[in-house]
């Protein structure tokens, strides 16, 4: 396919439309994604030889890819609201608050580890929305209260929310977890430490970092190591959740070390014990462990699969999409199904203990739908226009142009692409959907490791959570800063750019050394 500037700009136009509408006009992901989809349809028909048959197959494939991601997202939101309706999230927060009066430990526990734990089980703005008022209640300024969890939780986004973002990356690229997980976990492991440093520095500067160095090192090693172990042994759906849970345990030990030892903070008592508050997550660990690690259970649950075979598709311009299956879904063994089982069991346990008020199930379902619909609309529209671009050769053309412009320096810019995608959509999942294939094809054209480049893509997308306006707006609304998001964005954007730059340097070094 001929590469010209006009052709390249036309190929980029659906992405440009999304960027302009979301950044310049504050449109949501659903509306902007629909506009990007419409642009992709028009451009593909006018300039890239799309046919009605090609567009139809692209949309069916997009629907299958969307189902893979949405299955996890909706089930994760359901579990979160099953737990939250009991007051368990508040109980966990109060239990942590009473554990230590050291400001550094409080920042690390809430802003770095607990916010990452919430990302592991829910995501989609929940970590900032829940943690910001807790930090404000501990005496931190409203700007710091929002900025700290925004920075601190970002490392856990890819493998958080039961791995929805990682699932999206696998879905659009067609690459396996065994190929993608090691490098993704390594780069996100580096981001773990950098996000912890940023969360502390935004409040206390270098002085507090010096005080926190031992705690940062110990907790960071525990979380990064746990995430890597889970991601590379097939349990990537528990990567962010398991790592942050291990981090919480490490915090309890670190708080007993001499530099951080202090009298427990006084505060209100929770109506639920910490053990019962965490019981849903113990159930989740057991269910996912059985579903992933126990071969008989995995085989039994994997008997029913939804999959479609697609014929070879050719555009009028000569671009060929080979014959092959679409992304399959294991109906009862999917990560979303495992989450649903854990949600149901947790509800029954909490109901038996009498933790729900009358009408709780209706409230749980209402809140799940309320939070899930906007996210779903954005993801479906983004996935479908990304598939149109892929099936018409538009994504390949973008990759070819980018590789020619940046050449050998391209790896440094790979995480910045992911950051841009998350900034414009408020979602690492959407960033991986929109830019994953482009990054994959750019790596292939440049002779680079796709595993390294895609790891940089999803790490940059995860870091974009700390500067995504959609998430900052949610956090500000919980601490009385509605309409005053500017100071928070100014506080987080510097850390986002610095950390992304360091990830870019690591990516460039890895490719120069021929790793991956």
Protein Blocks (a to p, Z undefined) as FASTA:
>chain_A
ZZdfklmmmmmmmmmmmmmmmmmnopafklmmmmmmmmmmmmmmmmnopafklmmmmmmm
mmmmmmmmmmmmmmmmmmmmmmmmnommmmmmmmmmmmpccfklmmmmmmmmmmmmmmmm
ngnolmmmmmmmmmmmnopafklmmmmmmmmmmmmmmmggnommmmmmmmmnopafklmm
mmmmmmmmmmmmmmmmmmmmmmnommlmmmmmmmmmmmmmmmmmmmmmmmmnopammmmm
mmmmmmmmmmmmmmmpmklgccdddddddfbdfklmmmmmmmmmmmmmmmmmmmklmmmm
mmpccdddddddddfkopacdedddddddfklgmklmmmmmmmmmmmmmmmnopacehkl
mmmmmmmmmmmmmmmmmmmmmmmmmmmmmmnommmmmmmmmmmmnmmmlmmmmmmmmmmm
mmmnopaklmmmmmmmmmmmmmmmnopafklmmmmmmmmmmmmmmmgmklmmmmmmmnop
ghilmmmmmmmmmmmmmmmmmmmmmmmmmmmnopZZ
